[in-house]
Amino acid sequence: MNTSDWWRAKRVLITGGAGFLGKHVVDEVRIRGGGEGGGEIIIPRSYDFDLRDRQVCRDLVQGIDVVIHLAANVGGIGYNLQHPAELFLDNLLMGALLMDESRSAGVAKFVGIGTICSYPKHTTVPFKETTLWEGYPEESNAPYGLAKKMLLVQGQSYREQYGFNSIYLLPTNLYGPGDNFQRESSHVIPALIRKVIEAADAGEMEVQVWGSGSATRDFLYVEDAAKAIVDATEIYEAAEPLNLGSGSEISIMQLADTIVELCGYEGSLTWDRSRPDGQPRRSVDAAAAERAFGFLAPTNFRDGLAKTIDWYRIHQGDID
Ligand SMILES: NC(=O)c1ccc[n+]([C@@H]2O[C@H](COP(=O)([O-])OP(=O)(O)OC[C@H]3O[C@@H](n4cnc5c(N)ncnc54)[C@H](OP(=O)(O)O)[C@@H]3O)[C@@H](O)[C@H]2O)c1
C-alpha cells in the first residue's frame, strides 16, 4: 500500500500532539502525507481545549476521521507519588469522554495509547498482553496505569456493541529527543541525564540517584514508537491490545553507568536506597505487534541515548 494514500484528505485529530511523543507522531503522519489533499491535522492544546470537558471533546471531534489520543497527565515516579488523584481522574475523564464523543460523531478510527504502567506489579517477564489483568499494578503508578487501562475496556465494549473501530497500544518506557527534562515531572532517563550533565558542568564529583539501581526497564526510542503508532493506525483493526517495546531489559544501574560514560562524567554515583525503585522488572513481548503490522524497534539503545544527550545539551539553556 502507498501509505500516503491512507492519510490523504483525512481529518486527523492528534490529542497531545505538542507533547514529547506527540511531536514525533505528528512528524511521522506529515511524512506519510497527512494534512494533504484537503486533509488536516488538528493538534489541540490543553490551554484552549481541556479534554476533561465533554463539550470540548464534542466540538473537537466533529468531522474528524481519525483520532490518535495521546493527551495524558504523565510524570515520573516522584510526580506519580505526589499527584495520584489527578493522575487517576484526568486520564480517566480524557479517555472516556473523548472516545464517547468520537463514537457519537462517527469517527472512523480511534487509536488509544496505553502504558506499561497498567501491567501487574508481579507478572512473568517479558510481559505478554494476556497477563494484563493478572494483578494490581505497582502502587506508585497504579492510579495512572489503571485509569489508562479503562480506555482499553471502553474500546472493546464500544467495538462489541457499536462496531466502533478502536485499537489500543501499550508502549513501554519511552525516551529520546524532546523528552520532558523538568525536575519535578521527568522520567528516569531525562532525570539522570540532567543530573549528570549539571554535576559535570558544576564540577561536582558525586551524583545521587533514586533507588537501588536493581529495577529493570525496557526503553523504546520515541521515533520507533511514533512510527509504530502510525503503522498501527493504518493497518491494525482488532480489539486485542498490543505491546510496543524494544524487547531488551536494562537495569537502572546499567542505564546510569551508560549515561555517565556517554556524558564523559568523571564523578561517581551514589544510590539513595531510601527512595522507591518502582516496579521491580519490566520488559515486554512485542511479538504480537510484529505479527500484526511488522513492528520491530530498530534503534540501538546507546545510539538513542547519545541522540537524547545531544538534544539536551543543545536545549538545556531553554529548560527551567
Ligand atoms: N513518556 C513515556 O515514557 C510514555 C510511555 C508509555 C506511554 N506513554 C503515553 O504516551 C502519551 C504521550 O506521553 P508523553 O510522554 O508525550 O507526555 P507529554 O509530553 O506530557 O504530552 C502529553 C500531552 O497531553 C496534553 N494534555 C495533558 N492534559 C490535557 C488536558 N487536560 N487537555 C488536553 N490536553 C492535555 C498536553 O498538552 P499541552 O502541551 O497542550 O499542555 C501534553 O502535550 C500519553 O498517553 C502517555 O500515557 C508515554
Ligand as a Chemical Component Dictionary entry (heavy atoms), coordinates in Angstrom:
data_LIG
# 
_chem_comp.id                   LIG 
_chem_comp.type                 NON-POLYMER 
_chem_comp.pdbx_formal_charge   0 
_chem_comp.three_letter_code    LIG 
# 
loop_
_chem_comp_atom.comp_id 
_chem_comp_atom.atom_id 
_chem_comp_atom.alt_atom_id 
_chem_comp_atom.type_symbol 
_chem_comp_atom.charge 
_chem_comp_atom.model_Cartn_x 
_chem_comp_atom.model_Cartn_y 
_chem_comp_atom.model_Cartn_z 
_chem_comp_atom.pdbx_ordinal 
LIG N1  N1  N 0  6.660  9.104  28.037 1  
LIG C1  C1  C 0  6.579  7.785  28.208 2  
LIG O1  O1  O 0  7.557  7.133  28.631 3  
LIG C2  C2  C 0  5.303  7.038  27.883 4  
LIG C3  C3  C 0  5.301  5.640  27.978 5  
LIG C4  C4  C 0  4.139  4.936  27.672 6  
LIG C5  C5  C 0  3.005  5.608  27.282 7  
LIG N2  N2  N 1  3.019  6.966  27.201 8  
LIG C6  C6  C 0  1.799  7.638  26.783 9  
LIG O2  O2  O 0  2.087  8.418  25.643 10 
LIG C7  C7  C 0  1.267  9.579  25.628 11 
LIG C8  C8  C 0  2.121  10.823 25.480 12 
LIG O3  O3  O 0  3.016  10.919 26.585 13 
LIG P1  P1  P 0  4.191  11.998 26.610 14 
LIG O4  O4  O 0  5.301  11.401 27.382 15 
LIG O5  O5  O -1 4.429  12.509 25.249 16 
LIG O6  O6  O 0  3.545  13.115 27.529 17 
LIG P2  P2  P 0  3.612  14.715 27.425 18 
LIG O7  O7  O 0  4.842  15.182 26.745 19 
LIG O8  O8  O 0  3.318  15.215 28.800 20 
LIG O9  O9  O 0  2.392  15.052 26.474 21 
LIG C9  C9  C 0  1.087  14.912 26.914 22 
LIG C10 C10 C 0  0.247  15.972 26.282 23 
LIG O10 O10 O 0  -1.087 15.853 26.813 24 
LIG C11 C11 C 0  -1.688 17.089 26.744 25 
LIG N3  N3  N 0  -2.665 17.223 27.838 26 
LIG C12 C12 C 0  -2.469 16.996 29.151 27 
LIG N4  N4  N 0  -3.590 17.287 29.847 28 
LIG C13 C13 C 0  -4.507 17.717 28.932 29 
LIG C14 C14 C 0  -5.843 18.169 29.025 30 
LIG N5  N5  N 0  -6.479 18.248 30.213 31 
LIG N6  N6  N 0  -6.478 18.525 27.895 32 
LIG C15 C15 C 0  -5.842 18.483 26.695 33 
LIG N7  N7  N 0  -4.586 18.037 26.534 34 
LIG C16 C16 C 0  -3.929 17.675 27.654 35 
LIG C17 C17 C 0  -0.602 18.145 26.920 36 
LIG O11 O11 O 0  -0.891 19.186 26.005 37 
LIG P3  P3  P 0  -0.281 20.688 26.146 38 
LIG O12 O12 O 0  1.154  20.563 25.745 39 
LIG O13 O13 O 0  -1.085 21.484 25.195 40 
LIG O14 O14 O 0  -0.441 21.082 27.587 41 
LIG C18 C18 C 0  0.689  17.392 26.586 42 
LIG O15 O15 O 0  1.360  17.936 25.466 43 
LIG C19 C19 C 0  0.449  9.536  26.907 44 
LIG O16 O16 O 0  -0.820 8.989  26.617 45 
LIG C20 C20 C 0  1.236  8.609  27.806 46 
LIG O17 O17 O 0  0.396  7.968  28.755 47 
LIG C21 C21 C 0  4.141  7.717  27.479 48 
# 
loop_
_chem_comp_bond.comp_id 
_chem_comp_bond.atom_id_1 
_chem_comp_bond.atom_id_2 
_chem_comp_bond.value_order 
_chem_comp_bond.pdbx_ordinal 
LIG N1  C1  SING 1  
LIG C1  O1  DOUB 2  
LIG C1  C2  SING 3  
LIG C2  C3  SING 4  
LIG C2  C21 DOUB 5  
LIG C3  C4  DOUB 6  
LIG C4  C5  SING 7  
LIG C5  N2  DOUB 8  
LIG N2  C6  SING 9  
LIG N2  C21 SING 10 
LIG C6  O2  SING 11 
LIG C6  C20 SING 12 
LIG O2  C7  SING 13 
LIG C7  C8  SING 14 
LIG C7  C19 SING 15 
LIG C8  O3  SING 16 
LIG O3  P1  SING 17 
LIG P1  O4  DOUB 18 
LIG P1  O5  SING 19 
LIG P1  O6  SING 20 
LIG O6  P2  SING 21 
LIG P2  O7  DOUB 22 
LIG P2  O8  SING 23 
LIG P2  O9  SING 24 
LIG O9  C9  SING 25 
LIG C9  C10 SING 26 
LIG C10 O10 SING 27 
LIG C10 C18 SING 28 
LIG O10 C11 SING 29 
LIG C11 N3  SING 30 
LIG C11 C17 SING 31 
LIG N3  C12 SING 32 
LIG N3  C16 SING 33 
LIG C12 N4  DOUB 34 
LIG N4  C13 SING 35 
LIG C13 C14 SING 36 
LIG C13 C16 DOUB 37 
LIG C14 N5  SING 38 
LIG C14 N6  DOUB 39 
LIG N6  C15 SING 40 
LIG C15 N7  DOUB 41 
LIG N7  C16 SING 42 
LIG C17 O11 SING 43 
LIG C17 C18 SING 44 
LIG O11 P3  SING 45 
LIG P3  O12 DOUB 46 
LIG P3  O13 SING 47 
LIG P3  O14 SING 48 
LIG C18 O15 SING 49 
LIG C19 O16 SING 50 
LIG C19 C20 SING 51 
LIG C20 O17 SING 52 
# 
